[in-house]
Every structure is written in structure tokens, then in C-alpha cells.
Amino acid sequence: MEKHNREQRFAVLIDADNVPYSNIAGMLEEIAKYGTPTFKRIYGDWTKPTVSGWKGVLLEHAITPVQQYSYTSGKNATDSAMIIDAMDILYTGQVDGFCIVSSDSDFTRLAIRLREAGMKVIGMGEKKTPMAFISACDKFIYIEILKHSEEEKEDKKEEDNASSSITRIDKKTRDVISSSISDLANESGWAFLGELGNLILKKRPDFDARNYGFKKLAHLIKSLDNVEVDERQSERGDNKLVYIRIKKQPQAKKVAKPRHKKNAPPM
């Protein structure tokens, strides 16, 4: 009961070898939307020049570096260190979820194990991340969409690009949205937008309106030509509830078939 009355606590574990450091501010801001990052650790062999870029941002964002030497060529010791720490943190019972920042499929089994233990698992990585790891998470966020920019510029860019973004929504995504609306629809065909977002994430953990140029799911839904939107005032009157349904296709008029006269009897 107590878990629902406080903000969720997350352990943020970053694989320095498989994600760029340039978007770290956007990553942490995104994580803050889901809860408080209680643990913030980053793993790598800090003697290597390939991870030197991370050193300049660790202190600024209060991330604890964990040194892991590469004992054997071709073996990723960083992965093992992250997995061991994740299990140690899990058994402390001090967090409600994990954010695994990596584009490496080696963390697929870890994500599955953490979810089996009742943890919420958020993944972050580049668009090259294998689908196996993406599917193992409750939600997966592509770091390419987390680039830092001013809020007013984002709003204007969204308005300017909304019409062109629709062409990037592929048929597979449209089908998932349509089927999810049908799954949630009441007798009149209406579904609540909040429930729709949760169901789509269960089917497609990497689904995010920002992947298609929209800041919010509601904006993406309104751009679809086969969806009808109804904004209703809440009982308290302080906000609007958005409901959606698939537009009914007009029925084609039936064309009466000409009647054929029976053959006249032979004379």
C-alpha cells in the first residue's frame, strides 16, 4: 500500500560502452518523469579512451562510475558487473524499478528476471538496439528523441511538422493502434486515451509518439484520418478526458439486381 502513496524509486544502470554521453541530460530528465533515481551508476573500463567522454558529465549529474577491467579480449566484463549489481540492488528492496541504459541485447535476460521479481523495467538505447531487449522491458525509449531543446521551439516544430509526420506512421503501427482501440472499446466503440497508451505499450514497448514527430499520444491520434476524437469534461470540471474510436465506414449502397424474365414457353 505504501508503494502507491510515494514516488517510485529507480536504479539507473548505464553501460558506458554502448550508449553516447551527449544525451545524458535528456536521459535523466526522461527518467524523472517515472520516479526518483535512487541509484545512478555507470559501468566501463575507465582506462580506455573510448569512454573518456563520459568523465566530463559524471560529476555534473552525480553519477557514480564503476571501474570494470576487461580481463579477457573479446569478453564484455562490464555486462557482468551491471548484472551482479542489479541483482544486489534488487535484493535490498530499496527500489521499485530499474532503468537499464544500453543498446546491448545481453541485458535481455536481466530485464526479464527483474520483471519476474515485480520490478518495472525501463530500457533506453539507440535505435540499433535488438528487439529482444526492447521486448523484455515494460517501456523502451530511443535516446535519439531525447535531444535537449527549448520547449517553445519543440511546440512550434511539432505544429510545423505534424502534417508531414503522418507519412512516417507505418501500417504496422496503425494496425496496433486500431486493434488496441477495438480491444478497449465499449458498446458504442469509444475507448479512453489513457488506457489506450498503456495497452499499446504492453504490445509494443518501444512505442512513443515522439518517434513519429509528436510530443504527446493525443496529438498523434488526432492526426490519424481513421480515428474519431471526443474531448469530454471531467466530473470535477478541471480537465478534459479524451476518448477515441474508429470511424465508421459508410456502407456502400446496394444496387438492385435486374430481374430476369422467365423464358417464355415454346409456341
PEKA-V712103 format. One record per backbone hydrogen bond with DSSP energy under -1.0 kcal/mol. CO is the residue of the C=O (numbers start at 0). NH is the residue of the N-H. E is the energy in kcal/mol with one decimal. If there is no record, write none. Layout:
co: <CO & CO>
nh: <NH & NH>
e: <E & E>
//
This chain:
co: <0 & 1 & 7 & 8 & 8 & 9 & 9 & 10 & 11 & 12 & 13 & 14 & 20 & 22 & 23 & 24 & 25 & 26 & 27 & 29 & 30 & 30 & 35 & 35 & 38 & 39 & 40 & 41 & 42 & 43 & 43 & 44 & 47 & 48 & 50 & 53 & 53 & 56 & 57 & 63 & 65 & 68 & 71 & 74 & 76 & 77 & 78 & 79 & 80 & 81 & 82 & 83 & 84 & 85 & 86 & 89 & 95 & 96 & 97 & 98 & 99 & 100 & 103 & 104 & 106 & 107 & 108 & 109 & 110 & 111 & 112 & 113 & 114 & 119 & 120 & 120 & 121 & 122 & 123 & 124 & 125 & 129 & 130 & 133 & 138 & 140 & 141 & 142 & 149 & 150 & 151 & 152 & 153 & 154 & 155 & 156 & 157 & 160 & 163 & 164 & 165 & 167 & 169 & 170 & 171 & 172 & 173 & 174 & 175 & 176 & 177 & 178 & 179 & 180 & 185 & 189 & 190 & 191 & 192 & 193 & 194 & 195 & 196 & 197 & 198 & 199 & 203 & 204 & 207 & 208 & 208 & 209 & 215 & 216 & 217 & 220 & 225 & 227 & 229 & 231 & 238 & 240 & 241 & 242 & 243 & 244>
nh: <3 & 4 & 35 & 95 & 96 & 37 & 38 & 98 & 40 & 100 & 42 & 17 & 23 & 26 & 27 & 28 & 29 & 30 & 31 & 32 & 33 & 34 & 9 & 37 & 11 & 63 & 13 & 65 & 15 & 45 & 67 & 47 & 50 & 51 & 53 & 56 & 57 & 60 & 62 & 41 & 43 & 70 & 74 & 76 & 80 & 81 & 82 & 83 & 84 & 85 & 86 & 87 & 88 & 89 & 90 & 92 & 119 & 10 & 121 & 12 & 123 & 14 & 106 & 107 & 110 & 111 & 112 & 113 & 114 & 115 & 116 & 118 & 117 & 97 & 137 & 138 & 99 & 140 & 101 & 142 & 128 & 133 & 134 & 136 & 122 & 124 & 144 & 145 & 153 & 154 & 155 & 156 & 157 & 158 & 159 & 160 & 161 & 164 & 166 & 167 & 168 & 169 & 173 & 174 & 175 & 176 & 177 & 178 & 179 & 180 & 181 & 182 & 183 & 184 & 188 & 185 & 243 & 195 & 196 & 197 & 198 & 199 & 200 & 201 & 202 & 203 & 206 & 139 & 210 & 211 & 213 & 212 & 219 & 220 & 221 & 223 & 246 & 244 & 242 & 240 & 233 & 231 & 192 & 229 & 190 & 227>
e: <-1.0 & -1.1 & -3.0 & -3.0 & -1.4 & -1.8 & -1.4 & -2.8 & -2.7 & -2.8 & -2.8 & -1.4 & -1.6 & -2.2 & -2.3 & -2.0 & -2.0 & -2.3 & -1.9 & -1.2 & -1.7 & -1.2 & -3.0 & -1.3 & -3.2 & -3.0 & -2.5 & -3.0 & -2.1 & -1.0 & -1.9 & -2.0 & -1.0 & -1.4 & -1.2 & -1.7 & -1.1 & -1.5 & -2.4 & -2.3 & -1.7 & -1.2 & -1.7 & -1.1 & -1.9 & -2.2 & -2.4 & -2.4 & -2.3 & -2.5 & -2.0 & -2.1 & -2.8 & -2.3 & -2.0 & -1.1 & -1.7 & -2.0 & -2.8 & -2.5 & -2.1 & -2.8 & -1.2 & -1.9 & -2.3 & -2.1 & -2.4 & -2.5 & -2.0 & -2.1 & -1.1 & -2.3 & -1.8 & -2.5 & -2.2 & -1.4 & -2.1 & -2.8 & -2.4 & -1.8 & -2.2 & -1.6 & -2.9 & -1.2 & -2.9 & -1.7 & -1.5 & -1.5 & -1.8 & -2.1 & -2.0 & -2.5 & -2.3 & -2.0 & -2.4 & -2.2 & -1.3 & -2.3 & -1.1 & -1.9 & -1.1 & -1.1 & -2.1 & -2.6 & -1.9 & -2.3 & -2.7 & -2.7 & -2.0 & -2.1 & -2.1 & -2.0 & -1.6 & -1.4 & -1.9 & -2.1 & -2.7 & -1.8 & -2.1 & -1.3 & -2.1 & -2.5 & -1.7 & -1.3 & -1.5 & -3.5 & -2.4 & -3.1 & -1.8 & -1.6 & -1.9 & -1.3 & -1.5 & -2.8 & -2.2 & -1.4 & -2.4 & -2.0 & -2.6 & -4.0 & -2.4 & -3.3 & -2.7 & -3.0 & -2.4 & -3.5>
//
